[in-house]
């Protein structure tokens, strides 16, 4: 029972046949029964009463107690085992004589504390996309895997296209950013390609594309629809409208792009001391944000025969 009944609120039933209720009364240790002190809560009434009148909150309004404080644990209390508090309900006449009485017990036990720990999390996946799939507004020429983009034999008068999908999930309150950088341009047998882009006369390097307006870089987009413009580049496609914010998109009007389906950029080039650039980001916790990265290449007639390669590194960083 509460140490201070004034903290409790008593609501008496509404008047009904035989009962006209007055103001409720709460008193501390006002009743002693069998040597035990009880707090008393009463709803005085005038009227003759009525045998069998039910105050159950349905047939008639109930007497409602709210704001009660749980008692302190009993001496020798065992956690997980309820202490019992006795409650006596009495119906008194005008002379405070007991007409009817019943007793019950209330078991008071500790609340169950539920705890859990959520670690800071981020998941990042690279997913291959098959050939003859639509990405960045064009059909892919070859299939990719999570770790390879095999252009196979590049053509002189046609583009070869490929794509991968990036997927990010994180519970970071401030979201994430995914950056990209290549170790170098596509070099014959992986040999170094100086500068970015390398000289057009360097037949042992497939240079990063300059774009149709010669305005393309790792930070600026340009239209690239002409196969007369040689090289390697990438574009982005938020095909699933998943909530991520791409740095640009294949059909955008960023920088020198005209809003067709051929807006591309170079990858940042580590060999040329360029910093990684953000390609997708979000400022909130994110669930399965997806972005297609589309690769494209074509070569000049003077390109030396052989095997060309480089490495593109994607890094996903959560912002907690």
KEMARTI-828111 format. One record per residue (C-alpha): x, y, z; residue number from 1. Coordinates in nm, 2 decimals. Example, Ala and Ser with C-alpha at 12.3 -4.5 7.8 and 13.67 -1.06 7.14 Angstrom:
% KEMARTI-828111
{kelo {1.23 -0.45 0.78} 1}
{kelo {1.37 -0.11 0.71} 2}
***
This chain:
% KEMARTI-828111
{kelo {0.00 0.00 0.00} 1}
{kelo {0.12 0.36 -0.05} 2}
{kelo {0.32 0.54 0.22} 3}
{kelo {0.12 0.85 0.14} 4}
{kelo {-0.24 0.79 0.03} 5}
{kelo {-0.26 1.15 -0.09} 6}
{kelo {-0.05 1.03 -0.38} 7}
{kelo {-0.34 0.82 -0.49} 8}
{kelo {-0.65 0.92 -0.68} 9}
{kelo {-0.98 0.77 -0.59} 10}
{kelo {-1.27 0.77 -0.83} 11}
{kelo {-1.61 0.68 -0.68} 12}
{kelo {-1.89 0.51 -0.89} 13}
{kelo {-2.15 0.72 -1.05} 14}
{kelo {-2.48 0.75 -0.85} 15}
{kelo {-2.73 0.47 -0.90} 16}
{kelo {-3.05 0.35 -0.74} 17}
{kelo {-3.00 0.36 -0.36} 18}
{kelo {-2.66 0.52 -0.38} 19}
{kelo {-2.57 0.89 -0.39} 20}
{kelo {-2.19 0.91 -0.36} 21}
{kelo {-2.00 1.19 -0.18} 22}
{kelo {-1.64 1.29 -0.20} 23}
{kelo {-1.39 1.00 -0.17} 24}
{kelo {-1.17 0.97 0.14} 25}
{kelo {-0.81 0.84 0.18} 26}
{kelo {-0.64 0.81 0.51} 27}
{kelo {-0.31 0.66 0.62} 28}
{kelo {-0.32 0.37 0.88} 29}
{kelo {-0.67 0.46 0.97} 30}
{kelo {-0.81 0.11 1.02} 31}
{kelo {-0.67 -0.17 1.24} 32}
{kelo {-0.79 -0.52 1.19} 33}
{kelo {-0.65 -0.82 1.38} 34}
{kelo {-0.36 -0.60 1.49} 35}
{kelo {-0.27 -0.50 1.14} 36}
{kelo {-0.29 -0.14 1.02} 37}
{kelo {-0.44 -0.07 0.68} 38}
{kelo {-0.47 0.23 0.46} 39}
{kelo {-0.83 0.32 0.41} 40}
{kelo {-0.99 0.43 0.08} 41}
{kelo {-1.37 0.49 0.10} 42}
{kelo {-1.66 0.62 -0.11} 43}
{kelo {-1.92 0.74 0.13} 44}
{kelo {-2.28 0.75 0.01} 45}
{kelo {-2.63 0.84 0.12} 46}
{kelo {-2.94 0.64 0.04} 47}
{kelo {-3.09 0.31 0.13} 48}
{kelo {-2.85 0.10 -0.08} 49}
{kelo {-2.97 -0.20 -0.27} 50}
{kelo {-2.90 -0.56 -0.21} 51}
{kelo {-2.72 -0.73 -0.50} 52}
{kelo {-2.60 -0.40 -0.66} 53}
{kelo {-2.29 -0.48 -0.86} 54}
{kelo {-2.01 -0.22 -0.90} 55}
{kelo {-1.80 -0.40 -1.15} 56}
{kelo {-1.74 -0.13 -1.41} 57}
{kelo {-1.99 -0.29 -1.64} 58}
{kelo {-2.33 -0.32 -1.46} 59}
{kelo {-2.23 0.00 -1.27} 60}
{kelo {-1.92 0.21 -1.24} 61}
{kelo {-1.64 0.06 -1.02} 62}
{kelo {-1.45 0.23 -0.74} 63}
{kelo {-1.12 0.30 -0.90} 64}
{kelo {-0.78 0.35 -0.72} 65}
{kelo {-0.49 0.49 -0.93} 66}
{kelo {-0.15 0.62 -0.84} 67}
{kelo {-0.08 0.35 -0.58} 68}
{kelo {0.28 0.30 -0.49} 69}
{kelo {0.40 -0.06 -0.45} 70}
{kelo {0.51 -0.14 -0.09} 71}
{kelo {0.88 -0.18 -0.01} 72}
{kelo {1.00 -0.55 -0.02} 73}
{kelo {0.91 -0.75 0.28} 74}
{kelo {1.19 -0.84 0.53} 75}
{kelo {1.37 -1.14 0.39} 76}
{kelo {1.22 -1.09 0.04} 77}
{kelo {1.34 -1.33 -0.23} 78}
{kelo {1.37 -1.19 -0.57} 79}
{kelo {1.14 -1.36 -0.82} 80}
{kelo {0.89 -1.46 -0.54} 81}
{kelo {0.59 -1.23 -0.48} 82}
{kelo {0.52 -1.07 -0.15} 83}
{kelo {0.15 -1.08 -0.06} 84}
{kelo {-0.05 -0.78 0.04} 85}
{kelo {-0.39 -0.83 0.19} 86}
{kelo {-0.68 -0.62 0.06} 87}
{kelo {-1.02 -0.61 0.25} 88}
{kelo {-1.33 -0.48 0.08} 89}
{kelo {-1.61 -0.38 0.32} 90}
{kelo {-1.97 -0.25 0.28} 91}
{kelo {-2.06 -0.04 0.58} 92}
{kelo {-2.39 0.10 0.70} 93}
{kelo {-2.45 0.46 0.82} 94}
{kelo {-2.33 0.35 1.17} 95}
{kelo {-2.00 0.21 1.02} 96}
{kelo {-2.11 -0.14 1.09} 97}
{kelo {-1.99 -0.40 0.85} 98}
{kelo {-2.27 -0.53 0.63} 99}
{kelo {-2.06 -0.74 0.40} 100}
{kelo {-1.68 -0.81 0.38} 101}
{kelo {-1.45 -1.00 0.15} 102}
{kelo {-1.07 -1.03 0.15} 103}
{kelo {-0.82 -1.10 -0.13} 104}
{kelo {-0.44 -1.09 -0.17} 105}
{kelo {-0.23 -0.90 -0.42} 106}
{kelo {0.11 -1.05 -0.52} 107}
{kelo {0.38 -0.78 -0.56} 108}
{kelo {0.69 -0.89 -0.75} 109}
{kelo {0.98 -0.72 -0.93} 110}
{kelo {0.94 -0.60 -1.28} 111}
{kelo {1.14 -0.80 -1.54} 112}
{kelo {1.43 -0.60 -1.68} 113}
{kelo {1.49 -0.67 -2.04} 114}
{kelo {1.83 -0.56 -2.19} 115}
{kelo {2.00 -0.60 -2.52} 116}
{kelo {2.31 -0.46 -2.70} 117}
{kelo {2.31 -0.35 -3.06} 118}
{kelo {2.66 -0.32 -3.21} 119}
{kelo {2.74 -0.06 -3.47} 120}
{kelo {2.69 -0.24 -3.79} 121}
{kelo {2.74 -0.20 -4.17} 122}
{kelo {2.71 -0.45 -4.44} 123}
{kelo {2.84 -0.39 -4.79} 124}
{kelo {2.81 -0.62 -5.09} 125}
{kelo {2.92 -0.62 -5.45} 126}
{kelo {2.69 -0.82 -5.67} 127}
{kelo {2.76 -0.93 -6.03} 128}
{kelo {2.51 -0.85 -6.31} 129}
{kelo {2.47 -1.08 -6.61} 130}
{kelo {2.50 -1.01 -6.98} 131}
{kelo {2.21 -0.87 -7.17} 132}
{kelo {2.07 -0.69 -6.87} 133}
{kelo {1.96 -0.33 -6.87} 134}
{kelo {2.18 -0.10 -6.66} 135}
{kelo {2.24 0.28 -6.71} 136}
{kelo {2.00 0.27 -7.00} 137}
{kelo {2.19 0.02 -7.21} 138}
{kelo {2.23 -0.36 -7.24} 139}
{kelo {2.53 -0.51 -7.07} 140}
{kelo {2.77 -0.69 -7.32} 141}
{kelo {2.93 -0.92 -7.06} 142}
{kelo {2.85 -1.08 -6.73} 143}
{kelo {3.04 -0.97 -6.41} 144}
{kelo {3.10 -1.13 -6.08} 145}
{kelo {3.15 -0.97 -5.74} 146}
{kelo {3.52 -0.95 -5.80} 147}
{kelo {3.57 -0.93 -6.17} 148}
{kelo {3.46 -0.71 -6.47} 149}
{kelo {3.58 -0.92 -6.77} 150}
{kelo {3.53 -0.70 -7.07} 151}
{kelo {3.69 -0.98 -7.28} 152}
{kelo {3.78 -0.86 -7.63} 153}
{kelo {3.73 -0.49 -7.67} 154}
{kelo {3.61 -0.35 -8.00} 155}
{kelo {3.73 -0.05 -8.20} 156}
{kelo {3.40 0.08 -8.33} 157}
{kelo {3.17 -0.03 -8.05} 158}
{kelo {3.13 0.01 -7.68} 159}
{kelo {3.16 -0.29 -7.45} 160}
{kelo {2.94 -0.25 -7.14} 161}
{kelo {2.93 -0.42 -6.80} 162}
{kelo {2.77 -0.35 -6.46} 163}
{kelo {2.78 -0.45 -6.09} 164}
{kelo {2.54 -0.37 -5.81} 165}
{kelo {2.65 -0.22 -5.48} 166}
{kelo {2.43 -0.28 -5.17} 167}
{kelo {2.47 -0.11 -4.83} 168}
{kelo {2.29 -0.15 -4.50} 169}
{kelo {2.38 0.02 -4.17} 170}
{kelo {2.23 0.12 -3.84} 171}
{kelo {2.46 0.43 -3.82} 172}
{kelo {2.26 0.73 -3.72} 173}
{kelo {2.44 0.95 -3.97} 174}
{kelo {2.43 0.70 -4.26} 175}
{kelo {2.72 0.60 -4.48} 176}
{kelo {2.93 0.69 -4.78} 177}
{kelo {3.08 0.46 -5.05} 178}
{kelo {3.40 0.58 -5.22} 179}
{kelo {3.57 0.45 -5.53} 180}
{kelo {3.93 0.47 -5.67} 181}
{kelo {4.13 0.28 -5.93} 182}
{kelo {4.49 0.18 -5.87} 183}
{kelo {4.57 0.30 -6.23} 184}
{kelo {4.43 0.32 -6.58} 185}
{kelo {4.40 -0.01 -6.77} 186}
{kelo {4.76 -0.10 -6.84} 187}
{kelo {4.90 -0.37 -7.07} 188}
{kelo {4.99 -0.66 -6.84} 189}
{kelo {4.91 -0.43 -6.55} 190}
{kelo {5.20 -0.20 -6.62} 191}
{kelo {5.19 0.16 -6.50} 192}
{kelo {5.01 0.43 -6.70} 193}
{kelo {5.15 0.77 -6.62} 194}
{kelo {4.91 1.07 -6.58} 195}
{kelo {4.53 1.07 -6.59} 196}
{kelo {4.43 1.03 -6.87} 197}
{kelo {4.75 0.91 -7.02} 198}
{kelo {4.86 1.03 -7.36} 199}
{kelo {4.64 0.92 -7.65} 200}
{kelo {4.95 0.79 -7.83} 201}
{kelo {5.04 0.56 -7.55} 202}
{kelo {4.94 0.23 -7.71} 203}
{kelo {5.00 0.02 -7.40} 204}
{kelo {4.74 0.19 -7.19} 205}
{kelo {4.36 0.22 -7.23} 206}
{kelo {4.33 0.57 -7.10} 207}
{kelo {4.04 0.70 -6.88} 208}
{kelo {3.79 0.86 -7.12} 209}
{kelo {3.80 1.23 -7.17} 210}
{kelo {3.44 1.25 -7.28} 211}
{kelo {3.28 1.38 -7.60} 212}
{kelo {3.35 1.74 -7.48} 213}
{kelo {3.69 1.66 -7.34} 214}
{kelo {3.55 1.77 -7.00} 215}
{kelo {3.54 1.44 -6.82} 216}
{kelo {3.74 1.38 -6.50} 217}
{kelo {3.71 1.19 -6.18} 218}
{kelo {3.51 1.48 -6.03} 219}
{kelo {3.33 1.61 -6.34} 220}
{kelo {3.08 1.43 -6.57} 221}
{kelo {3.06 1.45 -6.95} 222}
{kelo {2.85 1.30 -7.23} 223}
{kelo {3.01 1.00 -7.38} 224}
{kelo {2.81 0.86 -7.67} 225}
{kelo {3.06 0.87 -7.95} 226}
{kelo {3.28 0.57 -8.01} 227}
{kelo {3.53 0.81 -8.16} 228}
{kelo {3.60 0.90 -7.80} 229}
{kelo {3.82 0.62 -7.67} 230}
{kelo {3.89 0.49 -7.33} 231}
{kelo {3.74 0.36 -7.01} 232}
{kelo {3.48 0.51 -6.77} 233}
{kelo {3.18 0.45 -6.55} 234}
{kelo {2.83 0.57 -6.47} 235}
{kelo {2.58 0.52 -6.19} 236}
{kelo {2.22 0.41 -6.19} 237}
{kelo {2.00 0.42 -5.88} 238}
{kelo {1.77 0.18 -6.06} 239}
{kelo {1.59 0.07 -5.74} 240}
{kelo {1.53 0.42 -5.61} 241}
{kelo {1.63 0.27 -5.28} 242}
{kelo {1.70 0.59 -5.09} 243}
{kelo {2.07 0.63 -5.16} 244}
{kelo {2.21 0.95 -5.31} 245}
{kelo {2.43 0.89 -5.61} 246}
{kelo {2.71 1.13 -5.69} 247}
{kelo {2.56 1.16 -6.04} 248}
{kelo {2.35 0.93 -6.27} 249}
{kelo {2.37 0.82 -6.63} 250}
{kelo {2.07 1.02 -6.74} 251}
{kelo {2.15 1.34 -6.54} 252}
{kelo {2.25 1.69 -6.64} 253}
{kelo {2.55 1.72 -6.40} 254}
{kelo {2.85 1.92 -6.52} 255}
{kelo {2.87 1.88 -6.91} 256}
{kelo {2.60 1.61 -6.94} 257}
{kelo {2.30 1.69 -7.15} 258}
{kelo {2.04 1.46 -6.99} 259}
{kelo {2.06 1.17 -7.23} 260}
{kelo {2.17 0.82 -7.13} 261}
{kelo {2.55 0.87 -7.16} 262}
{kelo {2.66 1.07 -6.86} 263}
{kelo {3.00 0.92 -6.74} 264}
{kelo {3.31 0.99 -6.53} 265}
{kelo {3.66 0.86 -6.49} 266}
{kelo {3.75 0.67 -6.17} 267}
{kelo {3.98 0.86 -5.94} 268}
{kelo {4.33 0.74 -6.02} 269}
{kelo {4.56 0.65 -5.73} 270}
{kelo {4.87 0.64 -5.96} 271}
{kelo {4.80 1.01 -6.03} 272}
{kelo {4.77 1.09 -5.66} 273}
{kelo {4.40 1.15 -5.68} 274}
{kelo {4.18 1.09 -5.37} 275}
{kelo {3.89 0.85 -5.37} 276}
{kelo {3.55 1.01 -5.45} 277}
{kelo {3.21 0.94 -5.30} 278}
{kelo {2.98 0.76 -5.54} 279}
{kelo {2.68 0.70 -5.31} 280}
{kelo {2.58 0.81 -4.96} 281}
{kelo {2.30 0.87 -4.72} 282}
{kelo {2.26 1.06 -4.39} 283}
{kelo {2.03 0.82 -4.21} 284}
{kelo {2.03 0.45 -4.11} 285}
{kelo {1.98 0.25 -4.43} 286}
{kelo {1.84 -0.08 -4.52} 287}
{kelo {1.96 -0.24 -4.85} 288}
{kelo {2.04 0.07 -5.04} 289}
{kelo {2.14 -0.03 -5.40} 290}
{kelo {2.33 0.13 -5.68} 291}
{kelo {2.44 0.00 -6.02} 292}
{kelo {2.79 0.09 -6.13} 293}
{kelo {2.81 0.07 -6.51} 294}
{kelo {3.15 0.03 -6.69} 295}
{kelo {3.21 0.11 -7.05} 296}
{kelo {3.52 0.09 -7.28} 297}
{kelo {3.62 0.12 -7.64} 298}
{kelo {3.97 0.13 -7.80} 299}
{kelo {4.15 0.30 -8.09} 300}
{kelo {4.29 0.11 -8.39} 301}
{kelo {4.65 0.17 -8.26} 302}
{kelo {4.59 -0.01 -7.92} 303}
{kelo {4.85 -0.27 -7.87} 304}
{kelo {4.73 -0.63 -7.85} 305}
{kelo {4.75 -0.80 -7.51} 306}
{kelo {4.59 -0.83 -7.17} 307}
{kelo {4.50 -0.51 -6.99} 308}
{kelo {4.40 -0.48 -6.62} 309}
{kelo {4.35 -0.25 -6.33} 310}
{kelo {4.18 -0.26 -5.99} 311}
{kelo {3.89 -0.06 -5.86} 312}
{kelo {3.84 -0.04 -5.48} 313}
{kelo {3.51 0.05 -5.32} 314}
{kelo {3.51 0.14 -4.96} 315}
{kelo {3.19 0.17 -4.75} 316}
{kelo {3.21 0.38 -4.43} 317}
{kelo {2.94 0.42 -4.17} 318}
{kelo {2.90 0.75 -3.99} 319}
{kelo {2.81 0.68 -3.62} 320}
***
